[in-house]
């Protein structure tokens, strides 16, 4: 019996590498992660990672850009057909569900903020975050103050979830405070 393996396209392999890379970068950050570990997790060779992405930093930039793009898509799906307060509420709920369901994704975001000492990474983070802010303001129509409060609550929720804050004590009180109006 001959075993055949389905060849995957370059784009499919890129996505698999990005999936593996987000997990490793989320746990270890840009400088602590190894492309060897990413390659093993993706089931490919390390040279193939470099062939598709060039450098570890380019791979990291791709992961960060993808993370922000996915967040924007989550916001857009949540707010579809809504405007004003209803859109803002839907976006907040969708983001809260994301924080509860995908710790790796959240940790990857936190690592991206921490990596902003690098100007290229910082540019990707600023652009991605700026797209989120612009979108939320456009669909909700909130004031600058309300917009800042919305994002500050989101960042506090990021921090609490990232540190695995206790759900039965001060962490819960802060999370509930972020959710209340």
N, C-alpha and C positions, 0 to 999 in steps of 0.2 A: 504494500500500500504506500502510495506516495502522498506525503503531507505537503500541501501547498499553503503558502501564506499570502494573504491578500496584501499587495503592495499599497502603501498609503501615499497619498499625494504630499508634496512639500507643505502645502497649507495645513493638511491634517496633522502632519508631524509637528509643525510650528505650534499648533494649538495644544498638542499633547505636551510639548516642552513647556509652554506657558503655564499649563495646568500644574505640572510638576514644579516649575520654578516658583510659582506663587506660594506653594506650600513650604518650600525650603527657605525662600527669602522671608516669608512671614515669621518663621521660627528663628532664623539666624541673622537676618538683615543682609544688606549688600556685602559687607566685608566679611561676615562670618560664614556665608553660604559658599559652597563649592560647586563648580560646574560638573564635577565628577558625580556628586550626589544627585544633582538635578538630572543628569543623563541616566544614571541607574534607575531613578524613580520613573523616568519617562520610557525606560526600556530601550535606550539607544546608546550609541557610543558618544563619548565626550567630544571627539573631533566633529561629529555631526552637529552638536550644539553650536560650536564655533562656526561651522560652515553656514548655518542658517542665521546666526545672530552676530557674528563677528567677534564680539567681546562680551565678557560677563556684564559689563556696564550697559552695553546696548540691549542685552537680554533684560536686565533690570528695568531699564527705561521702557521697554516694551510691556513688561508686567505692570508697571505703574500706570502707563497710559491705558492699558486694557482695564485695569481696576476702576479708573475714573470713568471710562466709557461705559462700563457695565453699570456703575452707579447711576449715571445719567439715564441710561435705558430703563433702569428700575424706576427712577423718578418719573420718566415720561409715561411708562405703562400705568403707574399708579394714578397719575393726574389726567389720563386720557379722558376727554369729554368733560372735564371739570375746570372751573375757574375760581379765583378768589380763595376764600377760606376753605372751601371744599377741596380744592387742589392742594393747598398747604397741608390740610389734615391728612389727606390720602398719602402724600409724599412722606410725611412724618411717620405714619403708621407702617408704610412699606419699609422705611429705613429701620424702624424699630424691630420689625420682623427679621430683617437681614442681620442685624446685630445679634439677635437671639439665635439665629439658625446657622450662621457661618463665621465662626471664630477665626478661621484662617484668613478669610477675606478682610476681616477687621484688623487683624494683626499686620497684614500686608500694608494696609493703609497707614497704620501707625509707624511702621518701618519707613514708609515713603516720606512721611513728615520729618522723621529723624534724619533722613539722608539728604535733606535740603542744603547741607553745607556744600554739596557739589552743585555748581551753577546749572549744569545741563539737567540734572534730576530736578532741581528746584524749579526750573522753567516748566517742565512737564507737570509737576505738582501744582504750580500756580495756575497754569492754563486749565488743567482738569478741574481744579477747585473753582476757578473763575467761571467755567462753563456751568457748574452746578448752581452757583450763586445767581448767575444771569438767568438760567432757566426758571429757578424757583421764583425769582422776583417777577419775571415776565408772566408766568401763569397765575401767580397769586395776587400780584398787584399790591403787596404789602409795602409799608413804609421801610425806610432804611433801618430804623430802630427795630421793627418787628422782624426784619430779615436777619439782622445781627443776632437777635434773641433766638430765632429758629436755629441758626447755625451754631450758636454757642451751646444750645441744648444738645444738638447732635454731637458736637465735639465732646461734651461732658459724657454723653452716653457711650461714645467711642472709648473714652478713657476708662470708664467704669467696666465696660465689657472686656476691654483688653486686659485689665488687671484681675478679671474674674471676681469683681466686687461681691461681697456677700449679699445674697438675695433676700435674706431675712433680717437685715439690720440696716445700717446707714446706707448701704448701696441701694436697697429697695426704696428708701425714702427719697434719695436723690433721683433715681430713675422715675419714680412716680411724680416727683416735682417737675421733671422735664416734660412729662406727658400731660400734666394739668395745664389748664389755660390761665 
